[in-house]
Structure formats: C-alpha cells, structure tokens
C-alpha cells in the first residue's frame, strides 16, 4: 500500500483508539500551512511549514485561521493537537478521509467534517476531498487532504479587504463563511451535471448506442456519491443553526439558516437528478424497443410482400406436363406483370391501413 496513509482501523489490529499510523513514504512530504490572524483593525497573513508561529496564537484575542493542506504529516497533527487540546480521536478522524459529514461537540471546540467537491479535468467527473474544521472560541483549524485548489479564495479576499462582517464577527462566522463557500461550490457541480444529463438525454432520444448506457451508469454513480456526501450535511448545519453549542452565536445562526436552505435545495436537486436518470434509462430501453419494432416492421412487410410472389413462383415451378401457361408465348412476362400488380396492390392496401 505505497504512498497511502491509514489509521489504526486499517493498520495493525489491537492498537488503542486514537493511535495514528502511517504507511509508505507519503508522510515524508511537507504539508502546507497558512495562517491568517485578524480582527476589526487589520489582517496578518503567513504561509509557512513551521508550526512555531501557530503556538502563540492559542491565547491571543484575535481570530486565528490555520489552514493545513496535506494531512499526511502525523507529527504536524500531533503538535497542533497538543497546542490546541484536540482529542486524539479527532486527529484520527482527520486522518481517516472516509468520514461522512458530521458534527461533534467537545465542549471547548466543535469538530466538523464535510466534503469539498470539484470537477475533474474536462468536467468529466467529480473529485471529492475531505474537509475537517475545528471551531474554537478564537480560532479555526481547517485540514484539507492536499488536492490542488479550494473554494476559499473569496473568503480570503473578504478578510484582506475587510468587506462585510467577517472581520467584525467571531470565529464561528469564519466557519460559516467556509461552509458557505463549499456549499456554493456544490451548485457549480450541479450545473455541470445538469449539462451532461441534458446532452445524454438528447443522445438517448436521437441515436442511443452502447457507450451511452455506460455514461448513463457513470452519471448515476456520481449522483449517488453526491447524495452520500451532501445528505448528512443538512443535519450538520441544522445543529449549528440551532446553536446547540455556545461557540455559535446568535448573529451567525441567522446566516447558517441561509446555508441550511441552500443545502436543502441542493439535496432536492440531487433527488431530481436521480429521478431524471432513472427516466433516461427507461427512455433508452423504449428507444431501443422502438428501433427494434421499426426493424421488425420493415422485415415483416418485406416477408409479407414476398409471400404471394413465392406462391406464384412455386406454382409455375412445379413442371407438370399439362400446364397451359407453360406453352404460352407471353406466359413469362405475364407472370412478372402479375407479380408487380400483386406487390402494388398490397402496398396500396398497407398505406390505406397506415401500416407504412
């Protein structure tokens, strides 16, 4: 299992809960740490791999946002955990990137897990990255898996420019802003999926092929993955909006209610996509069935037209000695004309019956 980091759940059996274990060489890579400290008066930023700058921020009155990109450094996580009093089980969940969206209250801080989604190259798929947030009284710790890019640039710009209320409110508002940026990015994913579904629908109606079914099943898997990633987020945001923790203030709860509405809207859209894809499969089967019926219809008409011709040809092919038409000079062209008249009459009959 080269270049893969796991926790005790998939490593050696018998390790105590909260034990952090890595496998392979990936842990040798340096994680990227960015620090933003701000209050109403100004902003201080620093990008460094040295955690020494993070330790004094624990007891400062300003809000500190420490963002870690790359969770493969266990030593880094352990040092942050010791400085901010993070429970080992939380650190274990940060390393285990198969977590479902959830919210856990540890009294002095909140632990929040959600999924960041992005489009793969060429908008041909959806990539997922686990995002772990720790909300304290005056600090926010965010942990990303290390994939390139995140949707937080607008949040950083608002902090630098001092736009809105982000610098006047506390750390809970910063967490709201990060969650809101992630949820807004879901709409971009849904727009891309909607375009792919529309193109697939047009192809299914016009000219479905076997590859179309493969793309249909790929889309269904992506929708199921989206549903699995987004559905639990509704309960996470609902718990924050209800202010079940004292770390979430009333001013922020109003904005969290708006994010909750967006989450419900996204879930409804995902459910709609599931229904549409199920309908597209029915459209594919109906189209293939109609195409088969058309082919069978043409073949049936051809076979029906040849039935009387076969009878006539068989009748005069019996070679009996006493058949008057065999000795008739114009017998051969007469039989051909008779065959053409039979075909013409049958075609006229089929048209009047609207069979063709």
Secondary structure as the mmCIF struct_conf table of DSSP 4:
data_model
#
loop_
_struct_conf.conf_type_id
_struct_conf.id
_struct_conf.beg_label_comp_id
_struct_conf.beg_label_asym_id
_struct_conf.beg_label_seq_id
_struct_conf.end_label_comp_id
_struct_conf.end_label_asym_id
_struct_conf.end_label_seq_id
TURN_TY1_P TURN_TY1_P1 UNK A 2 UNK A 3
STRN STRN1 UNK A 4 UNK A 4
STRN STRN2 UNK A 7 UNK A 7
TURN_TY1_P TURN_TY1_P2 UNK A 8 UNK A 10
BEND BEND1 UNK A 11 UNK A 12
TURN_TY1_P TURN_TY1_P3 UNK A 13 UNK A 14
HELX_LH_PP_P HELX_LH_PP_P1 UNK A 15 UNK A 16
TURN_TY1_P TURN_TY1_P4 UNK A 17 UNK A 18
STRN STRN3 UNK A 20 UNK A 20
STRN STRN4 UNK A 23 UNK A 23
BEND BEND2 UNK A 24 UNK A 25
HELX_RH_3T_P HELX_RH_3T_P1 UNK A 26 UNK A 28
BEND BEND3 UNK A 29 UNK A 29
HELX_LH_PP_P HELX_LH_PP_P2 UNK A 30 UNK A 31
STRN STRN5 UNK A 32 UNK A 38
BEND BEND4 UNK A 40 UNK A 41
STRN STRN6 UNK A 43 UNK A 48
BEND BEND5 UNK A 49 UNK A 49
TURN_TY1_P TURN_TY1_P5 UNK A 51 UNK A 51
HELX_RH_AL_P HELX_RH_AL_P1 UNK A 52 UNK A 55
HELX_RH_3T_P HELX_RH_3T_P2 UNK A 56 UNK A 59
BEND BEND6 UNK A 61 UNK A 62
STRN STRN7 UNK A 63 UNK A 69
HELX_RH_AL_P HELX_RH_AL_P2 UNK A 74 UNK A 84
TURN_TY1_P TURN_TY1_P6 UNK A 85 UNK A 85
HELX_RH_AL_P HELX_RH_AL_P3 UNK A 88 UNK A 95
TURN_TY1_P TURN_TY1_P7 UNK A 97 UNK A 98
HELX_LH_PP_P HELX_LH_PP_P3 UNK A 99 UNK A 100
BEND BEND7 UNK A 101 UNK A 101
STRN STRN8 UNK A 102 UNK A 105
BEND BEND8 UNK A 107 UNK A 108
STRN STRN9 UNK A 110 UNK A 119
HELX_LH_PP_P HELX_LH_PP_P4 UNK A 120 UNK A 120
HELX_RH_3T_P HELX_RH_3T_P3 UNK A 121 UNK A 123
BEND BEND9 UNK A 125 UNK A 125
STRN STRN10 UNK A 126 UNK A 135
BEND BEND10 UNK A 137 UNK A 138
STRN STRN11 UNK A 139 UNK A 144
BEND BEND11 UNK A 148 UNK A 148
TURN_TY1_P TURN_TY1_P8 UNK A 151 UNK A 152
HELX_RH_AL_P HELX_RH_AL_P4 UNK A 153 UNK A 161
TURN_TY1_P TURN_TY1_P9 UNK A 162 UNK A 162
TURN_TY1_P TURN_TY1_P10 UNK A 164 UNK A 168
BEND BEND12 UNK A 169 UNK A 169
HELX_RH_AL_P HELX_RH_AL_P5 UNK A 171 UNK A 207
HELX_RH_AL_P HELX_RH_AL_P6 UNK A 210 UNK A 230
TURN_TY1_P TURN_TY1_P11 UNK A 231 UNK A 232
HELX_RH_AL_P HELX_RH_AL_P7 UNK A 233 UNK A 241
TURN_TY1_P TURN_TY1_P12 UNK A 242 UNK A 243
BEND BEND13 UNK A 245 UNK A 245
TURN_TY1_P TURN_TY1_P13 UNK A 246 UNK A 247
BEND BEND14 UNK A 248 UNK A 248
HELX_RH_AL_P HELX_RH_AL_P8 UNK A 250 UNK A 315
TURN_TY1_P TURN_TY1_P14 UNK A 316 UNK A 317
BEND BEND15 UNK A 318 UNK A 318
BEND BEND16 UNK A 321 UNK A 321
HELX_RH_3T_P HELX_RH_3T_P4 UNK A 324 UNK A 327
TURN_TY1_P TURN_TY1_P15 UNK A 329 UNK A 330
HELX_RH_AL_P HELX_RH_AL_P9 UNK A 331 UNK A 352
TURN_TY1_P TURN_TY1_P16 UNK A 353 UNK A 354
#
